[in-house]
Amino acid sequence: MSEHSTDQHRRIAHLNTHSRWSELAPSVQPLVTESIPARVESFPAALCTIAGEIGSDAADEYVRPTNDDLEDVLEPVVTAVTLLEGYVTLRLAVLHGDGKTTADTPNASDRDAMLLASDYLHAGSYAAVAETPVSDQRRLELYRVSIGGSSELSHRFLGASDATSAPDEDGDTVDALEARASLAETAGVIGATAVGTPTETRTALRRYSHAMMSALVRHSEATAVDADPKTRAARVLFGTTQRGNVYDGAETTVSPAVEDALEAARESLGSLVDSGGIDATSPAFTRLERATHLPFHRD
């Protein structure tokens, strides 16, 4: 795949649900719009996109989309991922107020509006999957990935709502952290599935996505200069930042838990190459590897 084609394929789709927002209740509409992240700054969206790009290279030539069709295939699944990300944001806010602590838990009316907004986003994610221009069989696979991701998120939300679930040193409960990691898994796998990526390659991308998100949400945002770690990592995967723009010249430090997660991500990249069909010198793979070092260290 040429660099020019890759740049084109990284363009993120705009939501096609704007026309329906006017039908939402006044208390729900702003919650929906504000919870959906900007595509270019969404780490799950970046995972979905790059998984589709690199997964397409590993897919059998008879099942993968052509270069001209790849962007059309990825648009709706990236939209599905960003809607699901908004859903996760709202559900965690319902449970923990700001998503980290219980100090600002919403009142009953706010909570009802947030639940309605999150339900809308969750349904919208499935609707976006339905618009993916793939075969019925592959669309069924995409639904299975979405259902599996939703089920895993439900378990994480249930755990995060447990009053005995203690926060870690950064203020997040373990299940809240895992909810974000589960979202990342779903994002990576759904992008890979959309282009017909083989199972072994999908598994490696799933592990990479989970490990990277685990590292990012554990990494202290106090070290960020112009954006939080997830946003900066998204820019790395999208290729929209230059090496010298990620830092202010200072080297950052990471906790043992973050370093363990980063090591797991690097190991998954080895599995990705071993799965076959992946060029370790390709721009997409280079961005995947680079994200395991940036924005955590200067290299």
Kinemage of the C-alpha trace (Angstrom):
@kinemage 1
@onewidth
@group {chain A} dominant
@subgroup {mainchain}
@vectorlist {calphas} color= white
{ca met a 1} P 0.000 0.000 0.000
{ca ser a 2} L 1.483 3.374 -0.950
{ca glu a 3} L 2.098 6.155 1.593
{ca his a 4} L -0.347 8.354 -0.338
{ca ser a 5} L -3.055 5.703 -0.123
{ca thr a 6} L -2.346 5.154 3.573
{ca asp a 7} L -2.752 8.872 4.271
{ca gln a 8} L -6.096 8.843 2.509
{ca his a 9} L -7.271 5.801 4.456
{ca arg a 10} L -6.486 7.491 7.776
{ca arg a 11} L -9.152 10.130 7.215
{ca ile a 12} L -11.761 9.727 9.928
{ca ala a 13} L -15.432 9.544 9.036
{ca his a 14} L -17.841 12.171 10.300
{ca leu a 15} L -20.932 11.030 12.118
{ca asn a 16} L -23.983 10.544 9.966
{ca thr a 17} L -26.298 10.882 12.960
{ca his a 18} L -26.421 14.672 13.215
{ca ser a 19} L -29.843 14.807 11.592
{ca arg a 20} L -31.269 12.647 14.366
{ca trp a 21} L -29.891 14.668 17.271
{ca ser a 22} L -32.692 17.200 16.981
{ca glu a 23} L -35.130 14.449 17.938
{ca leu a 24} L -33.490 13.954 21.330
{ca ala a 25} L -34.791 15.546 24.522
{ca pro a 26} L -33.098 18.873 25.409
{ca ser a 27} L -31.511 17.271 28.476
{ca val a 28} L -30.072 14.421 26.412
{ca gln a 29} L -28.848 16.081 23.224
{ca pro a 30} L -25.863 17.986 24.702
{ca leu a 31} L -24.751 14.887 26.587
{ca val a 32} L -24.658 12.935 23.331
{ca thr a 33} L -22.744 15.589 21.405
{ca glu a 34} L -20.247 16.359 24.156
{ca ser a 35} L -19.403 12.743 24.952
{ca ile a 36} L -18.369 11.813 21.396
{ca pro a 37} L -14.625 12.452 21.010
{ca ala a 38} L -12.965 14.244 18.133
{ca arg a 39} L -11.896 11.476 15.767
{ca val a 40} L -8.341 12.726 15.332
{ca glu a 41} L -7.802 12.703 19.120
{ca ser a 42} L -9.509 9.400 19.923
{ca phe a 43} L -7.139 6.554 20.733
{ca pro a 44} L -9.838 3.885 20.137
{ca ala a 45} L -10.579 5.468 16.729
{ca ala a 46} L -6.864 5.402 15.945
{ca leu a 47} L -6.653 1.742 16.968
{ca cys a 48} L -9.625 0.847 14.778
{ca thr a 49} L -8.168 2.675 11.788
{ca ile a 50} L -4.626 1.339 11.993
{ca ala a 51} L -5.887 -2.190 12.722
{ca gly a 52} L -7.876 -1.983 9.507
{ca glu a 53} L -4.864 -0.720 7.570
{ca ile a 54} L -2.347 -3.239 8.800
{ca gly a 55} L -4.922 -6.034 9.009
{ca ser a 56} L -5.809 -5.525 5.371
{ca asp a 57} L -2.213 -6.274 4.419
{ca ala a 58} L -2.413 -9.575 6.321
{ca ala a 59} L -5.786 -10.583 4.882
{ca asp a 60} L -6.177 -12.940 1.951
{ca glu a 61} L -6.249 -10.987 -1.304
{ca tyr a 62} L -9.606 -12.518 -2.176
{ca val a 63} L -11.374 -11.199 0.933
{ca arg a 64} L -9.672 -7.912 1.794
{ca pro a 65} L -11.006 -4.633 0.386
{ca thr a 66} L -9.111 -2.937 -2.398
{ca asn a 67} L -7.130 0.208 -1.659
{ca asp a 68} L -9.951 2.247 -3.167
{ca asp a 69} L -12.570 0.545 -0.978
{ca leu a 70} L -10.657 0.463 2.317
{ca glu a 71} L -11.683 3.911 3.455
{ca asp a 72} L -15.364 3.201 2.750
{ca val a 73} L -15.150 0.004 4.816
{ca leu a 74} L -13.425 1.698 7.757
{ca glu a 75} L -15.638 4.806 7.927
{ca pro a 76} L -18.691 3.191 9.566
{ca val a 77} L -16.714 1.010 11.983
{ca val a 78} L -14.663 3.986 13.171
{ca thr a 79} L -17.939 5.830 13.686
{ca ala a 80} L -19.219 2.835 15.661
{ca val a 81} L -16.110 2.961 17.857
{ca thr a 82} L -16.410 6.675 18.607
{ca leu a 83} L -20.070 6.248 19.536
{ca leu a 84} L -19.122 3.349 21.798
{ca glu a 85} L -16.424 5.526 23.361
{ca gly a 86} L -19.050 8.145 24.160
{ca tyr a 87} L -21.187 5.408 25.696
{ca val a 88} L -18.315 4.304 27.941
{ca thr a 89} L -17.593 7.900 28.981
{ca leu a 90} L -21.191 8.468 30.043
{ca arg a 91} L -21.573 5.138 31.832
{ca leu a 92} L -18.430 5.744 33.862
{ca ala a 93} L -19.658 9.248 34.636
{ca val a 94} L -22.948 7.791 35.891
{ca leu a 95} L -20.999 5.485 38.180
{ca his a 96} L -18.292 7.844 39.335
{ca gly a 97} L -19.236 11.402 38.461
{ca asp a 98} L -16.059 12.517 36.710
{ca gly a 99} L -15.152 8.953 35.791
{ca lys a 100} L -12.537 8.625 38.530
{ca thr a 101} L -14.032 9.374 41.921
{ca thr a 102} L -17.377 9.175 43.667
{ca ala a 103} L -17.203 12.771 44.901
{ca asp a 104} L -19.362 14.245 42.158
{ca thr a 105} L -21.870 11.478 41.496
{ca pro a 106} L -24.759 12.872 39.364
{ca asn a 107} L -28.162 13.516 40.901
{ca ala a 108} L -31.163 11.404 39.859
{ca ser a 109} L -32.350 13.598 36.972
{ca asp a 110} L -28.844 14.016 35.560
{ca arg a 111} L -28.278 10.309 35.915
{ca asp a 112} L -31.450 9.486 33.979
{ca ala a 113} L -30.433 11.837 31.161
{ca met a 114} L -26.942 10.336 31.030
{ca leu a 115} L -28.337 6.821 30.866
{ca leu a 116} L -30.664 7.784 28.013
{ca ala a 117} L -27.817 9.458 26.151
{ca ser a 118} L -25.561 6.445 26.642
{ca asp a 119} L -28.297 4.096 25.432
{ca tyr a 120} L -28.662 6.227 22.309
{ca leu a 121} L -24.923 6.044 21.629
{ca his a 122} L -24.832 2.311 22.243
{ca ala a 123} L -27.657 1.733 19.768
{ca gly a 124} L -26.020 4.128 17.313
{ca ser a 125} L -22.840 2.075 17.415
{ca tyr a 126} L -24.732 -1.006 16.220
{ca ala a 127} L -26.493 1.056 13.565
{ca ala a 128} L -23.116 2.211 12.242
{ca val a 129} L -21.905 -1.400 12.014
{ca ala a 130} L -24.991 -2.187 9.931
{ca glu a 131} L -23.848 0.398 7.364
{ca thr a 132} L -20.461 -1.250 6.771
{ca pro a 133} L -20.186 -2.154 3.052
{ca val a 134} L -19.091 -5.772 3.529
{ca ser a 135} L -20.631 -9.180 2.937
{ca asp a 136} L -23.433 -10.414 5.183
{ca gln a 137} L -21.100 -12.992 6.683
{ca arg a 138} L -18.485 -10.411 7.619
{ca arg a 139} L -21.132 -8.036 8.951
{ca leu a 140} L -22.293 -10.865 11.181
{ca glu a 141} L -18.712 -11.189 12.429
{ca leu a 142} L -18.703 -7.460 13.178
{ca tyr a 143} L -21.914 -7.820 15.179
{ca arg a 144} L -20.358 -10.667 17.150
{ca val a 145} L -17.348 -8.489 17.981
{ca ser a 146} L -19.653 -5.651 19.026
{ca ile a 147} L -21.804 -7.939 21.173
{ca gly a 148} L -18.731 -9.443 22.803
{ca gly a 149} L -17.355 -5.982 23.521
{ca ser a 150} L -20.665 -4.773 24.950
{ca ser a 151} L -20.907 -7.827 27.177
{ca glu a 152} L -17.388 -7.326 28.500
{ca leu a 153} L -18.099 -3.657 29.173
{ca ser a 154} L -21.241 -4.574 31.090
{ca his a 155} L -19.202 -6.838 33.357
{ca arg a 156} L -16.668 -4.067 33.907
{ca phe a 157} L -19.375 -1.520 34.715
{ca leu a 158} L -20.906 -3.954 37.172
{ca gly a 159} L -17.553 -4.359 38.883
{ca ala a 160} L -16.907 -0.621 38.858
{ca ser a 161} L -20.256 -0.029 40.581
{ca asp a 162} L -19.292 -2.312 43.467
{ca ala a 163} L -18.832 -0.186 46.573
{ca thr a 164} L -15.961 -2.451 47.637
{ca ser a 165} L -14.024 -1.781 44.427
{ca ala a 166} L -11.028 0.227 45.634
{ca pro a 167} L -9.331 2.859 43.435
{ca asp a 168} L -5.715 2.508 42.414
{ca glu a 169} L -3.016 5.135 42.934
{ca asp a 170} L -4.379 7.247 40.064
{ca gly a 171} L -7.941 7.295 41.427
{ca asp a 172} L -9.451 4.779 39.023
{ca thr a 173} L -11.062 1.539 40.131
{ca val a 174} L -9.579 -1.526 38.481
{ca asp a 175} L -12.821 -2.214 36.644
{ca ala a 176} L -13.026 1.370 35.361
{ca leu a 177} L -9.519 0.941 33.955
{ca glu a 178} L -10.481 -2.391 32.436
{ca ala a 179} L -13.618 -0.874 30.891
{ca arg a 180} L -11.408 1.471 28.893
{ca ala a 181} L -9.082 -1.398 27.983
{ca ser a 182} L -12.081 -3.477 26.849
{ca leu a 183} L -13.205 -0.566 24.656
{ca ala a 184} L -9.738 -0.488 23.087
{ca glu a 185} L -9.844 -4.231 22.451
{ca thr a 186} L -13.167 -3.905 20.678
{ca ala a 187} L -11.877 -0.984 18.622
{ca gly a 188} L -8.815 -2.878 17.412
{ca val a 189} L -10.653 -6.098 16.657
{ca ile a 190} L -13.570 -4.452 14.876
{ca gly a 191} L -11.185 -2.593 12.546
{ca ala a 192} L -9.299 -5.796 11.801
{ca thr a 193} L -12.481 -7.819 11.334
{ca ala a 194} L -13.939 -5.336 8.867
{ca val a 195} L -11.122 -6.017 6.393
{ca gly a 196} L -11.070 -9.811 6.759
{ca thr a 197} L -7.965 -10.099 8.933
{ca pro a 198} L -7.027 -13.685 9.929
{ca thr a 199} L -7.807 -14.780 13.500
{ca glu a 200} L -4.181 -14.951 14.653
{ca thr a 201} L -3.552 -11.391 13.509
{ca arg a 202} L -6.758 -10.179 15.178
{ca thr a 203} L -5.640 -11.786 18.437
{ca ala a 204} L -2.318 -9.953 18.337
{ca leu a 205} L -4.071 -6.656 17.612
{ca arg a 206} L -6.511 -7.304 20.452
{ca arg a 207} L -3.652 -7.824 22.900
{ca tyr a 208} L -1.820 -4.758 21.644
{ca ser a 209} L -4.924 -2.586 21.987
{ca his a 210} L -5.675 -3.794 25.516
{ca ala a 211} L -2.079 -3.389 26.685
{ca met a 212} L -1.640 0.073 25.187
{ca met a 213} L -4.856 1.431 26.657
{ca ser a 214} L -3.954 -0.073 30.032
{ca ala a 215} L -0.620 1.742 29.897
{ca leu a 216} L -2.164 5.023 28.801
{ca val a 217} L -4.895 5.210 31.433
{ca arg a 218} L -2.403 4.352 34.155
{ca his a 219} L 0.132 6.922 32.998
{ca ser a 220} L -0.133 10.092 35.029
{ca glu a 221} L -1.755 12.911 33.087
{ca ala a 222} L 0.329 15.306 35.161
{ca thr a 223} L 3.204 14.639 32.753
{ca ala a 224} L 1.175 15.736 29.707
{ca val a 225} L 2.111 19.033 28.088
{ca asp a 226} L -0.523 19.860 25.511
{ca ala a 227} L -2.783 16.800 25.669
{ca asp a 228} L -3.458 13.714 27.730
{ca pro a 229} L -1.471 10.533 26.927
{ca lys a 230} L -4.339 8.898 25.004
{ca thr a 231} L -4.632 11.897 22.688
{ca arg a 232} L -0.906 12.051 22.041
{ca ala a 233} L -0.780 8.309 21.382
{ca ala a 234} L -3.681 8.684 18.931
{ca arg a 235} L -1.678 11.279 17.032
{ca val a 236} L 1.237 8.861 16.872
{ca leu a 237} L -0.944 6.099 15.409
{ca phe a 238} L -2.606 8.464 12.946
{ca gly a 239} L 0.795 9.842 11.949
{ca thr a 240} L -0.362 13.417 12.565
{ca thr a 241} L 2.456 14.397 14.932
{ca gln a 242} L 6.146 14.752 14.375
{ca arg a 243} L 8.640 13.133 16.698
{ca gly a 244} L 9.796 16.488 18.051
{ca asn a 245} L 6.255 17.706 18.786
{ca val a 246} L 5.356 14.999 21.282
{ca tyr a 247} L 7.519 16.362 24.097
{ca asp a 248} L 8.585 19.650 25.602
{ca gly a 249} L 12.144 18.318 25.887
{ca ala a 250} L 11.627 16.532 29.190
{ca glu a 251} L 11.821 12.797 29.634
{ca thr a 252} L 8.902 11.246 31.461
{ca thr a 253} L 8.931 8.400 33.937
{ca val a 254} L 6.464 5.555 34.188
{ca ser a 255} L 5.275 3.277 36.970
{ca pro a 256} L 6.047 -0.471 37.020
{ca ala a 257} L 2.403 -1.186 36.066
{ca val a 258} L 2.714 1.049 32.996
{ca glu a 259} L 6.028 -0.504 32.007
{ca asp a 260} L 4.534 -4.000 32.301
{ca ala a 261} L 1.645 -2.990 30.036
{ca leu a 262} L 4.042 -1.468 27.498
{ca glu a 263} L 6.118 -4.641 27.482
{ca ala a 264} L 2.962 -6.659 26.822
{ca ala a 265} L 2.168 -4.355 23.899
{ca arg a 266} L 5.654 -4.849 22.449
{ca glu a 267} L 5.348 -8.624 22.799
{ca ser a 268} L 2.052 -8.507 20.916
{ca leu a 269} L 3.831 -6.755 18.049
{ca gly a 270} L 6.207 -9.702 17.828
{ca ser a 271} L 3.190 -12.000 17.628
{ca leu a 272} L 1.731 -9.738 14.968
{ca val a 273} L 4.776 -10.218 12.744
{ca asp a 274} L 4.872 -13.945 13.480
{ca ser a 275} L 1.225 -14.256 12.408
{ca gly a 276} L 2.348 -13.588 8.830
{ca gly a 277} L 1.589 -11.028 6.170
{ca ile a 278} L 2.787 -8.070 8.278
{ca asp a 279} L 5.719 -5.985 7.070
{ca ala a 280} L 7.634 -4.841 10.161
{ca thr a 281} L 9.148 -2.002 8.111
{ca ser a 282} L 5.801 -0.609 6.938
{ca pro a 283} L 4.724 2.883 8.094
{ca ala a 284} L 1.693 1.465 9.910
{ca phe a 285} L 3.724 -1.077 11.892
{ca thr a 286} L 6.313 1.582 12.685
{ca arg a 287} L 3.596 3.764 14.208
{ca leu a 288} L 2.328 0.840 16.296
{ca glu a 289} L 5.833 0.237 17.628
{ca arg a 290} L 6.528 3.919 18.137
{ca ala a 291} L 3.421 4.302 20.288
{ca thr a 292} L 4.902 1.865 22.809
{ca his a 293} L 7.681 4.400 23.438
{ca leu a 294} L 5.885 7.674 22.816
{ca pro a 295} L 4.599 9.643 24.621
{ca phe a 296} L 6.245 7.871 27.553
{ca his a 297} L 9.950 8.361 26.776
{ca arg a 298} L 12.185 10.492 24.606
{ca asp a 299} L 13.985 8.293 22.100
